[in-house]
Amino acid sequence: MLESYVKKILNAKVYEAAVETSLDPAPNLSNRLNNQVWIKREDLQPVFSFKLRGAYNKMAHLSDEQKAKGVICASAGNHAQGLAQAARIMNVKATIVMPKATAEIKVKSVRARGGKVVLHGDSFEEAAVHSQQLAEEKGYTYIHPYDDPEVIAGQGTIAREIFHQTQEVDAIFVPVGGGGLIAGIAAYTKYIRPTTKVIGVEFEESACLKAAKEHNRRVTLPQVGIFAEGIAVAQIGAETWKVCKDYVDDVITVTADEICAAIKDIFDDTRSVAETAGAVGVAGLKKYVEENQPSNQNLVAICSGANINFDRLRYVAERAEIGEHREAVFAVTIPERPGSYQQFINVIGKRPVTEFNYRYTDGEMAQIFVGLQTSDLADREHIAALLRKHDYPVLDLTDNDMAKSHVRHMVGGHSSIVEHEVIYRFEFPERPGALMNFLKKLGGKFNISLFHYRNHGAAYGRVLCGMQVASGDKKAFQSFLAELDYPYWEETNNPAYQLFLANPNSSKPA
């Protein structure tokens, strides 16, 4: 198998459209991690993503008849732009089916390259089904975003370039969605330099390759988080799995905060802004070094793309410090009396306070939501221990997503009159009217007692919602959640809610 893929990679036709991207040293990361870190800059492609390689190589292998029919694909962004660019160069008509929630910057980019955009469905899966229906109805040639040997071979040219640019590579860290990129890199690397590790990196909420490795077969994830939408795939490809199951050495998963920190790291070393999916390779490299403690090795991370909405940078900047362990968030209980704030600050010392939220609740004790600057994970643990030493009840909320995404931005505090309140987080596709549609679906059945929505410049909206559900209405409420058809998580037992928002007179749920 490897030999046939290497032949395809060596004969791949990508450079009429794509460019050989640089392998840039990352001096700041290298010094911090005590290893030589390199970043393969696929964000420098004409479409700001590696996807152009595979799309063009596949089209270059089509017959004249297939090209004359026109091509079609489904994509949330990068494959769409790559295919549109390849089709324009070859003077072929391209139809791109994109989910309705696709970022406007990506829709405009496809149209600017001559692609016809069809917006359909709320997810990639719905767009993919519609694109295949159109292919059958119109006779278009379907170009898969990852699960095709020619697409895989096109992406594999990245590995060929890496080994031309530097001979000594100990490990390559590759973002994983459907597997086209890592399959191409693994096939070439393991044939040319089998001692070099190929390590996949996935967002923890869309880790389909990790799941397949654990079960030794392809599995479909029941739910996929779309923070890193470029790699939000529920199942690894059939063709890509044939390569990955034997030639990918390991899979690392990373959190949203770790991805945000990696975006900042890439910016610090290159002055470029990676997209969330594009930065997972660097996030995985950092985690690998932290867990395995290698030194003086040559480590390469693929920066796979830079198609990010400008508005989303606000969220990235907010979470980057937490992802780098340079900020910690705590819930601390202090006495409700004059001078207590000063005493608390005296315990903290000169450590910078990044955030301080408080609202009066009762005359005995006060709950404060405080952010503090830290140097690393051990420093965060030291702060918690120091506060407990001074008899301050403290809860570390640094890894509590509800606290970071919602509670820290909310005002009003506890309500002493709300009864039978349950708390849920929801995600819904972000497009004009989406929030109004969400509220309409919620509004007529159960009373909304708490609501927080904040736009993150992403393709999805995040809502924290409290609803009053009496014990006799629980069955109807579960039916309502099923009909709503949005991803959701119950947070009624979340300590951040209990400490800062819940009715203090109600008994806590079991």
VENLIN-V19391 format. One record per helix or strand of 3 or more residues. SS is the DSSP state (helix for helix, strand for strand). FROM is the first residue (numbers start at 1). TO is the last residue. If there is no record, write none. Layout:
((SS,FROM,TO) (SS,FROM,TO))
This chain:
((helix,2,10) (strand,23,25) (helix,27,33) (strand,36,41) (helix,42,44) (helix,51,60) (helix,64,69) (strand,71,74) (helix,78,90) (strand,94,98) (helix,104,112) (strand,116,119) (helix,124,138) (helix,149,165) (strand,171,175) (helix,180,192) (strand,197,203) (helix,204,206) (helix,208,215) (helix,229,231) (helix,238,247) (strand,250,254) (helix,256,270) (helix,277,292) (strand,298,303) (helix,310,323) (strand,327,335) (helix,340,348) (strand,353,358) (strand,365,373) (helix,377,389) (strand,394,396) (helix,401,405) (helix,407,409) (strand,421,429) (helix,434,443) (strand,448,453) (strand,460,468) (helix,471,484) (strand,487,490) (helix,495,500))
